[in-house]
Amino acid sequence: MASPRLETYCCPNRDAATQLVMTFQPEVFCGVCIGSASISLLLTILQLLPKKGQSPRKMPKASSSSTILLLISICDILGSLGIIFRSSVWLGFPGFIANISVSNRTDVWPSTFCVGSAMWIQLLYSAGFWWLFCYAVDSYLVVRRSAGLSTIVLYHMMTWGLAVLLCVEGIALLYYPSLSSCENGLEHAIPHYVTTYAPLLLVLVANPILFRRTVSAVASLLKGRQGIYTENERRLGTEIQMRFFKIMLVFVICWSSNIINETLLFYLEMQPDINELPLKNLRSAALITWIIMGVLNPMQGFLFTLAFYGWTGWRVDLKWRKREIPWESMSSSTVGENAYPSPVNYQSNIHDSKILTTDSQQTDEAISMLSEANTSSEERLTRSSPIYQGW
């Protein structure tokens, strides 16, 4: 799981709230984290591998949106690996981890492992948050025809730059002036928690707004194609909206427990004695949400692949070939191969036809990048919607 409490636990003089959750059934908690992360890791990789029985198709030019979705999955995979490694060491070498509890200036490896593994997990999931925000921005820009593969460089700079900057800044403030004397007050801890949860809150607030604007822009784009808004166009707009809804649903399910847990722990920190009897229910709620975090945080990777691609099946094709993002196949049928005849009198007005075809292709590319990654719905829309039957 990913929580700023992981870094806080590396301080020998950690606060009582962090001590409460990190020392509560550590073997059970680490086992839950290993199990959830391992399942998510295997299923995520299974989702991304090519499958048998899929008809080979011409690979269209990659889009920035499909690249971002792949990078989000990679961040989740690497984050899950970090959780598995960290929890395995905690389970296998309890004496090694116990040295963090005292100010041991001769053996720096326990503290180094604690800080390094926590930073790895936090950095990868934070980068995943920034990539998810970039996906919302890119979706809106694609519909507005203001994005392309060239913008992926800017997304890389923003995502990795901000993720590293905030992570390093938060850790530096937390461990100031040294690892052995950190966490002497909330003035050290609060900046660390703010830099950790800032990208998460940004996705929760900004992404729904951007997705809503994108859906509205898609509806306007579909209406402008033929001057009418048929049932097929309405269905396509609804599926794009459902795709965005599923992405946000997965994000809320996986990370709402973190916000609840952190709120409870901060409240407990403000109390003179967190072991008082009136605080028993709050302590229980904090411990329950702590275990829930260990289950849901690593599962984000697999759940996101379901939201991105749908269930791709079990039959893996070991003969590796470049994987096609499912929703891009719709653009390949219209953009790449000119598979459908055009009702426009091409010979009588070649200039107007070229302009109309170019506009149609740009619109098809924009819509296809955002459409639902479901094979059955893809084929149904491709056959029935005038959007994909040419001009």
Secondary structure as UniProt FT lines:
FT   HELIX           5..8
FT   TURN            9..10
FT   TURN            12..13
FT   HELIX           16..22
FT   HELIX           26..48
FT   TURN            52..53
FT   HELIX           64..92
FT   HELIX           94..98
FT   HELIX           99..101
FT   HELIX           109..143
FT   TURN            144..145
FT   TURN            149..150
FT   HELIX           151..174
FT   HELIX           179..181
FT   HELIX           186..226
FT   HELIX           231..269
FT   TURN            274..275
FT   HELIX           277..279
FT   HELIX           280..309
FT   HELIX           326..328
FT   HELIX           329..331
FT   HELIX           332..336
FT   TURN            346..348
FT   HELIX           350..370
FT   HELIX           375..384
FT   HELIX           386..388
//
